[in-house]
Amino acid sequence: MERTLSLAMGKVYVVQPGDHMASVARNNDYGSFTKIWNDPDNAQLRQQRETPHVLLPGDQVAIPEKNVVKFRRDTGSDYTFTVWLPPFRLRAKLFDLFNQPLANVEGELTAGGVSQTVQTDGDGMLEADVPYASTRVILRIDDDTQFELALGNLDPVDEPSGQQARLLALGYFMDTVVEAGASKKAQDAVSSSFKLAWELFQDENGLEVTGEGDADSVDKLREIYGC
């Protein structure tokens, strides 16, 4: 559902593909996304999206006016001002081609030009801090295996595009994810495979097999995927 913001002060930013709230903050010269996300004018957005890290292209974000911080210092000397930006906590679960967790596997994670050694746990879960507002992460498991993670490109789970992306990652959807707002022709082209993906997911998870993204199925998909 589209919404149009009307603001007495500040401005409106329209979310672009690949945006998350931290990149929105960066694009609007904010050091942290918290003030933007918690602004009263974004109450409806918070209710609709639930998390600042999963937005839909076209979402409208109210950008409040910044508070100007002034410092008085004597001339003739050099001064250093330090701004702390909280890191992102990246969480990813890795599976092999047989849908088995890549457990206790060591690799190298590169984001923002900074590399670090990482390791999955016994369930294939990897957790690591990456630089603030990162949008691309490279994960190398060995000489032959490399993943490029596009942070912020996952659409909300209540959108067909977000459902297709999650079902694809879980191995149920075997077609091309159709972007939100695409033509009916593009959506119809994947309707059969999308329906089949829902049927497979529902059958494996003890849900009523409808082939549709009903509320119970979407909630289960959110639970299993993690967001």
Secondary structure, 3 states (H helix, E strand, C coil): CCCCCCCCCCEEEECCCCCCHHHHHHHCCCCCCHHHHCCHHHHHHHHHHCCCCCCCCCCEEEECCCCCCCCCCCCCCCCCCCCCCCCEEEEEECECCCCCECCCCEEEEEECCEEEEEECCCCCEEEEEECCCCCEEEEEEECCEEEEEECCCCCCCCCHHHHHHHHHHCCCCCCCCCCCCCCHHHHHHCHHHHHHHHHHHHHHCCCCCCCCCCHHHHHHHHHHHCC
